[in-house]
Amino acid sequence: MSKKYIIKNGTAVEVSEELHDYLTKSDRKIRYIEKDLKRNNYIIDSENEKVTVIPSREDSLDRLMDIGKDYPNQSSDFRQSTIEKIMLEKALEKLNEKERYLIVQLFYLGRTERDLAAELHIAQQNINKTKQRILCKLYEIFQD
């Protein structure tokens, strides 16, 4: 087995073959990410006198804006979503404990009506009717 070295701070350091292979592969991956993905590659076919351009896999926001791509401002969506969540939390506070439990279980925790009915020992249809009544109540709270 031949000796393997890496250069560290200008000095050759002897390392195991496994470590040398690992560092070589890691270095190649870093160069690939830093350079190869960011530049166009070309395939030259001298027989057909053709050059094929393989575009870079990385895009810049400036280039996308130059070609007319438009990205909506999502900060207003975030604000609106936050306001709606706060309003919903305040509306849920106006429900009694049983109503709030049912809504949290169905909509926040994703449980099924059937599963909840089995837990509460009532018919699934009763869960559905209660859910509809609570949703109407929440709608009225939002209208005020």
C-alpha positions as a Markdown table, in Angstrom:
| # | Residue | x | y | z |
|---|---|---|---|---|
| 1 | Met | 0.0 | 0.0 | 0.0 |
| 2 | Ser | 1.4 | 3.4 | -1.0 |
| 3 | Lys | 1.6 | 6.3 | 1.3 |
| 4 | Lys | -1.1 | 9.0 | 0.9 |
| 5 | Tyr | -0.5 | 12.6 | 1.7 |
| 6 | Ile | -2.6 | 15.8 | 1.9 |
| 7 | Ile | -1.4 | 19.3 | 1.9 |
| 8 | Lys | -2.4 | 21.2 | 5.1 |
| 9 | Asn | -1.1 | 24.8 | 5.6 |
| 10 | Gly | 1.7 | 24.2 | 3.0 |
| 11 | Thr | 2.9 | 21.0 | 4.7 |
| 12 | Ala | 2.4 | 17.4 | 3.5 |
| 13 | Val | 0.7 | 15.3 | 6.1 |
| 14 | Glu | 0.5 | 11.5 | 5.8 |
| 15 | Val | -3.0 | 10.1 | 6.1 |
| 16 | Ser | -4.7 | 6.7 | 5.8 |
| 17 | Glu | -5.9 | 5.6 | 2.4 |
| 18 | Glu | -9.6 | 5.8 | 3.5 |
| 19 | Leu | -9.2 | 9.4 | 4.7 |
| 20 | His | -7.3 | 10.4 | 1.6 |
| 21 | Asp | -10.1 | 9.0 | -0.6 |
| 22 | Tyr | -12.8 | 10.7 | 1.5 |
| 23 | Leu | -11.1 | 14.0 | 1.3 |
| 24 | Thr | -10.5 | 13.7 | -2.4 |
| 25 | Lys | -14.2 | 13.0 | -3.0 |
| 26 | Ser | -15.3 | 15.8 | -0.7 |
| 27 | Asp | -13.0 | 18.2 | -2.4 |
| 28 | Arg | -14.4 | 17.2 | -5.8 |
| 29 | Lys | -18.0 | 17.6 | -4.6 |
| 30 | Ile | -17.2 | 21.1 | -3.3 |
| 31 | Arg | -15.6 | 22.1 | -6.6 |
| 32 | Tyr | -18.6 | 20.7 | -8.4 |
| 33 | Ile | -21.1 | 22.7 | -6.4 |
| 34 | Glu | -19.0 | 25.9 | -6.4 |
| 35 | Lys | -18.1 | 25.9 | -10.1 |
| 36 | Asp | -19.6 | 23.2 | -12.3 |
| 37 | Leu | -23.2 | 23.9 | -11.4 |
| 38 | Lys | -22.7 | 27.6 | -12.0 |
| 39 | Arg | -21.4 | 27.6 | -15.5 |
| 40 | Asn | -22.6 | 26.4 | -18.9 |
| 41 | Asn | -21.0 | 23.3 | -20.3 |
| 42 | Tyr | -20.4 | 22.7 | -24.0 |
| 43 | Ile | -20.4 | 19.5 | -26.1 |
| 44 | Ile | -18.5 | 20.0 | -29.4 |
| 45 | Asp | -19.4 | 17.5 | -32.2 |
| 46 | Ser | -16.6 | 18.1 | -34.8 |
| 47 | Glu | -18.1 | 15.6 | -37.3 |
| 48 | Asn | -21.4 | 17.4 | -37.6 |
| 49 | Glu | -19.8 | 20.8 | -36.8 |
| 50 | Lys | -22.3 | 21.3 | -33.9 |
| 51 | Val | -21.9 | 22.8 | -30.5 |
| 52 | Thr | -24.5 | 21.9 | -27.8 |
| 53 | Val | -24.8 | 24.1 | -24.8 |
| 54 | Ile | -25.8 | 22.5 | -21.5 |
| 55 | Pro | -27.0 | 25.4 | -19.4 |
| 56 | Ser | -26.0 | 25.8 | -15.8 |
| 57 | Arg | -28.2 | 24.2 | -13.2 |
| 58 | Glu | -28.1 | 27.3 | -11.0 |
| 59 | Asp | -30.1 | 30.3 | -11.7 |
| 60 | Ser | -29.8 | 33.8 | -10.4 |
| 61 | Leu | -32.7 | 36.0 | -9.4 |
| 62 | Asp | -31.3 | 38.8 | -11.6 |
| 63 | Arg | -31.3 | 36.7 | -14.7 |
| 64 | Leu | -34.9 | 35.4 | -14.0 |
| 65 | Met | -36.1 | 39.0 | -13.5 |
| 66 | Asp | -34.3 | 40.0 | -16.8 |
| 67 | Ile | -36.3 | 37.4 | -18.8 |
| 68 | Gly | -39.5 | 38.6 | -17.2 |
| 69 | Lys | -40.2 | 36.1 | -14.4 |
| 70 | Asp | -42.2 | 37.8 | -11.7 |
| 71 | Tyr | -42.4 | 36.6 | -8.2 |
| 72 | Pro | -45.3 | 37.8 | -6.1 |
| 73 | Asn | -44.6 | 39.6 | -2.8 |
| 74 | Gln | -45.4 | 37.0 | -0.2 |
| 75 | Ser | -44.9 | 39.2 | 2.8 |
| 76 | Ser | -48.5 | 40.5 | 2.4 |
| 77 | Asp | -49.8 | 36.9 | 2.2 |
| 78 | Phe | -47.9 | 36.2 | 5.4 |
| 79 | Arg | -49.4 | 39.2 | 7.2 |
| 80 | Gln | -52.9 | 38.3 | 6.1 |
| 81 | Ser | -52.4 | 34.6 | 7.1 |
| 82 | Thr | -51.1 | 35.8 | 10.5 |
| 83 | Ile | -54.1 | 38.1 | 11.0 |
| 84 | Glu | -56.5 | 35.3 | 10.1 |
| 85 | Lys | -54.8 | 32.9 | 12.5 |
| 86 | Ile | -55.1 | 35.4 | 15.4 |
| 87 | Met | -58.7 | 36.0 | 14.5 |
| 88 | Leu | -59.4 | 32.3 | 14.5 |
| 89 | Glu | -57.7 | 31.8 | 17.9 |
| 90 | Lys | -59.9 | 34.6 | 19.3 |
| 91 | Ala | -63.0 | 33.0 | 17.8 |
| 92 | Leu | -62.1 | 29.6 | 19.2 |
| 93 | Glu | -61.8 | 31.2 | 22.7 |
| 94 | Lys | -65.5 | 32.0 | 22.4 |
| 95 | Leu | -66.5 | 28.4 | 22.0 |
| 96 | Asn | -67.2 | 26.2 | 25.0 |
| 97 | Glu | -64.7 | 23.5 | 26.0 |
| 98 | Lys | -66.5 | 20.6 | 24.2 |
| 99 | Glu | -66.8 | 22.6 | 21.0 |
| 100 | Arg | -63.2 | 23.7 | 21.0 |
| 101 | Tyr | -62.1 | 20.1 | 21.7 |
| 102 | Leu | -64.0 | 18.8 | 18.7 |
| 103 | Ile | -62.7 | 21.5 | 16.3 |
| 104 | Val | -59.1 | 21.0 | 17.5 |
| 105 | Gln | -59.3 | 17.3 | 17.1 |
| 106 | Leu | -60.8 | 17.4 | 13.6 |
| 107 | Phe | -59.0 | 20.4 | 12.1 |
| 108 | Tyr | -55.8 | 20.8 | 13.9 |
| 109 | Leu | -54.9 | 17.2 | 14.7 |
| 110 | Gly | -56.5 | 15.8 | 11.6 |
| 111 | Arg | -58.6 | 13.1 | 13.3 |
| 112 | Thr | -61.5 | 11.6 | 11.5 |
| 113 | Glu | -65.2 | 12.0 | 12.6 |
| 114 | Arg | -65.4 | 8.2 | 12.9 |
| 115 | Asp | -62.3 | 8.1 | 15.2 |
| 116 | Leu | -63.6 | 10.9 | 17.4 |
| 117 | Ala | -67.1 | 9.3 | 17.5 |
| 118 | Ala | -65.6 | 6.0 | 18.8 |
| 119 | Glu | -63.6 | 7.9 | 21.5 |
| 120 | Leu | -66.7 | 9.8 | 22.6 |
| 121 | His | -69.1 | 6.8 | 22.3 |
| 122 | Ile | -71.5 | 8.6 | 20.0 |
| 123 | Ala | -72.5 | 8.2 | 16.4 |
| 124 | Gln | -70.4 | 9.7 | 13.6 |
| 125 | Gln | -73.5 | 11.5 | 12.3 |
| 126 | Asn | -73.7 | 13.3 | 15.7 |
| 127 | Ile | -70.1 | 14.4 | 15.3 |
| 128 | Asn | -70.8 | 15.7 | 11.8 |
| 129 | Lys | -73.9 | 17.6 | 12.9 |
| 130 | Thr | -72.1 | 19.1 | 15.9 |
| 131 | Lys | -69.2 | 20.1 | 13.6 |
| 132 | Gln | -71.5 | 21.8 | 11.2 |
| 133 | Arg | -73.2 | 23.7 | 14.0 |
| 134 | Ile | -69.9 | 24.8 | 15.4 |
| 135 | Leu | -68.7 | 26.0 | 12.0 |
| 136 | Cys | -71.8 | 28.0 | 11.6 |
| 137 | Lys | -71.2 | 29.5 | 15.0 |
| 138 | Leu | -67.6 | 30.4 | 14.0 |
| 139 | Tyr | -68.9 | 32.0 | 10.8 |
| 140 | Glu | -71.2 | 34.2 | 12.8 |
| 141 | Ile | -68.4 | 35.2 | 15.1 |
| 142 | Phe | -66.3 | 36.2 | 12.1 |
| 143 | Gln | -69.2 | 38.3 | 10.7 |
| 144 | Asp | -69.4 | 40.4 | 13.9 |
